[in-house]
Amino acid sequence: MEKMEPISRERLQWQCRRGMLELELFLNDFLEFDYESLSDRKKVLFIDLLNIIDPVLFDYLMGMDEPDDNGLREIVQTIRNATRQRVRDRL
């Protein structure tokens, strides 16, 4: 696997800006609290995920659909799990 080119935090934050508030909250929380702890491979998968159109990405993150790609399915599950844990921690 090639070494990942660094992407600035500002660029990632910009890519997390979406037309759906719920989706933006999912992505920004994950970026803020979990992104840095990811492996380089999962960081690349997260960046790939940001290229998916909002309605499809929303369905993935809400569990209404699953990506066909195994890597994208893995990062979606990672985001879901991290979000669930944050919600549990807040209760």
N, C-alpha and C positions, 0 to 999 in steps of 0.2 A: 504494500500500500504506500502511495506517495505521501510525503509529508504535507500536511494541510497548510495552505497559505493563511496567515492570520487575517481575520476579518475584524474590523474595529467594532467596538461595542456600540458606537453610534449608528453604524450601518445596520447592525443586527436589530437595534431598537427601531430603526426606520422600517426595516422589513417586517417587523412584528406589528406595525400599524396596519389596521385592517378596516374594512367597511362595517364589520360587525363588532359591536362593543364586547360581546361575550368572548368572541374569538381573540380579540386584542388582549383582554384580561388573562385568558389562558396562556397565551404566548409570552406576554410581558412578565407575568409571575414566574413562569418557567425560566425565562432568560435571567431574571433577577436572582432567583434563589437556587437554581439547579444547573444551569448551563455550564458554569465553570468546572463543575465536578465531573462532567462527561468525559469519556475517552475521546480522542481525536476522531475516531470512526463515528461515534454517535454525534459529535459536533457537526460533521459533514452531513449526516442523515438529517439533523435538525435544519440545517441550511437548505438541504434539498426539499424538506417538508414545506418550507416557507414559500416555495415556488408553486404550490398547489393553490388553486382558486378557492376563495372563501367558502362557498357552500359545500364543496367536497371536503375541505379541511375541517370544517365545523362538524360534518357528519362523522368523520374519523374520530375527532376528539370527544364527541358525545357518545361514541360507541354505536352509532346507527349504521355504520358501514366500516369496512376494513380495507386498507390498501392491499393491492395484489402483491406488491413488492415486499419481500420479507424484511428488508432493512427498514423501510418506512413503517411497516407494521410494528417493528421493534421500538422505534423512537416514539410512535404514537402511544404505545403501551407504557413506555417510560414516562411520558408527559402525564398520562392519566394517573399512573401510580403516584407520581410526585404531587399532583394536585389533590388527590384523595388524602394523602398523608398530611398535607398542609391544612386541609379542611378539618381533619381529625384533631390535629394539634391545636387548632383554634377553638375547638369545642370544650 
